[in-house]
Amino acid sequence: MPVQKYGWKAIAVGTGALTGLATQRVIEFIWTAIRGSTPPKLAADRSSPWPEAVSWAIATGIGVGVARLLAVRTAAVLWEAAVHAPPPEPGLHESAA
């Protein structure tokens, strides 16, 4: 069983990393398209105006949350396609909804 757990972790980390990189690019692109300026490099920087810093924090928080959900669900689908069994992570089994 430990081998399956490590395999699952590898798939989850891989999809998470790819999704994280893509998410960062997408959020920056959308920010630039809407605001017409680049996002703050560091929202906590005191030279960033409060509204801009808070807006960037909200945008990245939502983006990261959705990206994590997408990554975990994609990893579960890939795992089930490869192993023909649900992932060893609790709570990722298909429900009878």
C-alpha positions as CSV (number, residue, x, y, z in Angstrom):
1,M,0.0,0.0,0.0
2,P,2.8,2.5,0.6
3,V,3.8,2.3,-3.0
4,Q,0.4,3.4,-4.1
5,K,0.4,6.3,-1.6
6,Y,3.8,7.6,-3.0
7,G,2.5,7.2,-6.5
8,W,-0.6,9.2,-5.7
9,K,1.6,11.9,-4.0
10,A,3.8,12.1,-7.1
11,I,0.7,12.6,-9.4
12,A,-0.9,15.1,-7.0
13,V,2.3,17.2,-6.7
14,G,3.0,17.1,-10.5
15,T,-0.5,18.3,-11.4
16,G,-0.4,20.8,-8.6
17,A,2.9,22.3,-9.9
18,L,1.7,22.5,-13.5
19,T,-1.6,24.0,-12.4
20,G,0.1,26.5,-10.1
21,L,2.4,27.8,-12.9
22,A,-0.5,28.1,-15.3
23,T,-2.7,29.8,-12.7
24,Q,0.0,32.4,-12.0
25,R,0.3,33.3,-15.7
26,V,-3.5,33.4,-16.2
27,I,-4.1,35.6,-13.1
28,E,-1.4,38.0,-14.2
29,F,-2.7,38.1,-17.8
30,I,-6.3,38.9,-16.6
31,W,-5.1,41.5,-14.1
32,T,-3.1,43.3,-16.8
33,A,-6.0,43.1,-19.3
34,I,-8.5,44.5,-16.8
35,R,-6.3,47.0,-15.0
36,G,-3.9,48.0,-17.7
37,S,-1.0,47.7,-15.4
38,T,1.2,44.9,-14.1
39,P,0.2,43.4,-10.7
40,P,2.2,44.2,-7.6
41,K,5.3,42.1,-7.2
42,L,4.6,41.8,-3.5
43,A,1.2,42.8,-2.2
44,A,2.7,43.4,1.3
45,D,5.1,46.0,0.0
46,R,4.2,49.3,1.7
47,S,4.6,51.2,-1.6
48,S,1.6,49.3,-3.1
49,P,-1.6,51.2,-2.5
50,W,-4.1,49.4,-0.2
51,P,-6.8,48.9,-2.8
52,E,-4.4,47.4,-5.3
53,A,-2.8,45.2,-2.7
54,V,-6.1,43.9,-1.4
55,S,-7.5,43.4,-4.9
56,W,-4.4,41.4,-5.8
57,A,-4.6,39.3,-2.6
58,I,-8.3,38.5,-3.4
59,A,-7.6,37.7,-7.0
60,T,-4.7,35.4,-6.2
61,G,-6.6,33.7,-3.3
62,I,-9.5,32.9,-5.5
63,G,-7.2,31.8,-8.3
64,V,-5.1,29.5,-6.1
65,G,-8.2,28.0,-4.5
66,V,-9.8,27.1,-7.9
67,A,-6.4,25.9,-9.2
68,R,-6.0,23.6,-6.2
69,L,-9.4,22.1,-6.7
70,L,-8.7,21.6,-10.4
71,A,-5.4,20.0,-9.7
72,V,-6.7,17.5,-7.1
73,R,-9.6,16.5,-9.2
74,T,-7.4,16.1,-12.3
75,A,-5.0,14.0,-10.3
76,A,-7.8,11.8,-9.1
77,V,-9.0,11.3,-12.7
78,L,-5.5,10.5,-13.9
79,W,-5.0,8.1,-11.0
80,E,-8.3,6.2,-11.6
81,A,-7.5,6.0,-15.4
82,A,-4.0,4.5,-14.6
83,V,-4.8,2.3,-11.6
84,H,-8.5,1.5,-12.1
85,A,-9.1,2.3,-8.4
86,P,-9.9,5.4,-6.4
87,P,-6.9,7.4,-5.1
88,P,-5.7,6.5,-1.7
89,E,-6.5,10.0,-0.4
90,P,-9.6,10.0,1.9
91,G,-12.5,12.0,0.6
92,L,-11.7,11.7,-3.1
93,H,-14.0,8.8,-3.9
94,E,-16.9,9.4,-6.2
95,S,-20.1,10.0,-4.2
96,A,-23.5,8.7,-5.0
97,A,-25.0,12.2,-5.4
